[in-house]
Amino acid sequence: MTGTGTGVRRSHLMTIHEFSSGDLIADRRADYALALAGSGDLPAAIDLMNQALDLVPGWAAGWFRLAEWQEAAGDTDAARDSWRRVVQIDPADRLGAGLRLDLARTVPVTEAMPAAFVETLFDQYAERFETSLVDQLGYQGPAQIVEALLLAGRTRFERVLDLGCGTGLMGQAIRPHAGWLEGYDISGRMLAQARVKGVYDALHKRDVSRLELGGAGFDLILAADVFIYVGALEQIMGWAAASVSPGGVLAFTLEELPEGEGDLRLRPSRRYAHSADYVEKLLEQAGFGAPSFSRATLRMDAGQPVSGLTVLAVRATQPFRRETDGEEMASA
Ligand SMILES: C[S@@+](CC[C@H](N)C(=O)[O-])C[C@H]1O[C@@H](n2cnc3c(N)ncnc32)[C@H](O)[C@@H]1O
């Protein structure tokens, strides 16, 4: 294989196994490198993988693997350089190297997850999503949201939008309480699974972190286990406030970031956690009334319970004029 061979041209998401079908010297070195890493000899694996990458410098997955070994061997600087190479080769960052790069910093600063990474992740996950999340990890998000709505006395919604609807678990849970039910998701394969359930009136492939203003009039907007992939929530809260009707509800789950750890944080799980204070402040700024929070285990992760927050916020029914300075404000 050479740097201009077919393997390189189709290489962005190529796994080492797929790469092996291509060729030869680089191929063999990558295979040996894998075997060495498997046996725990990381320095030798790194050396061989560097040699393979000299021959195929455009192989994004090879750089990604090299970075993982470099990080495991304690050479974080080299790992960061290798993850940077992945992002340069594939600016859409379908492997999520930007996140790894960021996690390797002392203080992670990424505030948004690359859309192409999330799409690839869930496209690959779609067929085993429910078995894995519900059956194995005890995921409870949709049931917790519906329970919170019913406890708040909100039992019927005429126009419902389910952001990040996935395979349709939230849709199934809310269907008995909904008139029109619409779902958005970034992953075509998750949407295909949702379509099979037949509970949505409309499904659209959309990136919920880049929604256009204009489709106002939902009386319930839902986001179950979705904002953990979005990161900073300023934009989406503003969009939701403009898209839910006065008196309507925004209901979502989050992984809770404990007090004193900042507004939001990207965790090693590659999901974001958000603090209750941050969310409360954003909702208020966007024009929602004081939210209600309920705390419960959202799901398990690596044998540990993940602390979840279920949040309900009601859109202000009318703007009021603050007498002191005449500024337009919103009240619940
Ligand atoms: C953990 S699943 C939850 C699915 C569903 N809400 C549920 O409770 O079962 C997260 C879903 O959010 C979607 N998602 C994540 N980020 C997104 C984005 N920026 N735009 C649209 N969908 C997104 C993923 O594709 C995935 O289907």
The ligand as an ORCA input file, in Angstrom:
! r2SCAN-3c Opt
* xyz 0 1
  C     -29.218      8.038     24.547
  S     -30.155      8.272     23.122
  C     -31.761      8.656     23.786
  C     -32.869      8.383     22.809
  C     -34.267      8.624     23.329
  N     -34.497     10.020     23.630
  C     -34.539      7.763     24.529
  O     -34.756      8.298     25.618
  O     -34.519      6.543     24.377
  C     -29.590      9.844     22.553
  C     -30.184     10.213     21.207
  O     -29.902     11.582     20.965
  C     -29.532     11.730     19.625
  N     -28.723     12.948     19.516
  C     -27.592     13.249     20.195
  N     -27.146     14.465     19.813
  C     -28.019     14.920     18.882
  C     -28.103     16.100     18.116
  N     -27.178     17.081     18.220
  N     -29.139     16.254     17.270
  C     -30.096     15.293     17.145
  N     -30.055     14.133     17.833
  C     -29.044     13.954     18.694
  C     -28.757     10.473     19.296
  O     -28.687     10.226     17.913
  C     -29.576      9.425     20.045
  O     -30.586      8.896     19.246
*
